[in-house]
Amino acid sequence: MTVGRAYFEDLLDYDVYADIADFDKDVLILHGDEDSVVPLSYSERALEVYPSAELKIAWKLPQIYHSIGV
């Protein structure tokens, strides 16, 4: 199956940070120190947006990558 641009167009203007701001429970954000897919700055920004969040940087996890199984 081929997925074209139309499938993703709605996501181009999606602001995940606007949506997460309304979440009022405690949040634990885990970010791998060698994640080459998602920059650490994304987790740091989420930390600022969530009302009650904690960020833990995970390191020394052998063969644990953002895209597990790839």
KANOR-V680504 format. One line per field, one symbol per residue. phi: phi as a letter, one per 40 degrees, with the letter a starting at -180 (. if undefined). psi: psi as a letter, one per 30 degrees, with the letter a starting at -180 (. if undefined). burial: 1 if it has 16 or more other ideal C-beta (glycine too) atoms within 10 Angstrom, else 0. A space follows every 50 residues. Layout:
phi = ???
psi = ???
burial = ???
This chain:
phi = .bbcddcbdcccbcbccccccccbccbbbbbccbcccbcddcccccdccc cabbbbccbgbcfbbcbcgb
psi = kkkaeeefeffegkjeeeefffjglkkjjkkkfgjgejkefeeeeeefek ejlkkkjklhjkgjleikg.
burial = 00000000000000000000000000100011001000000010010011 00101000000000000000
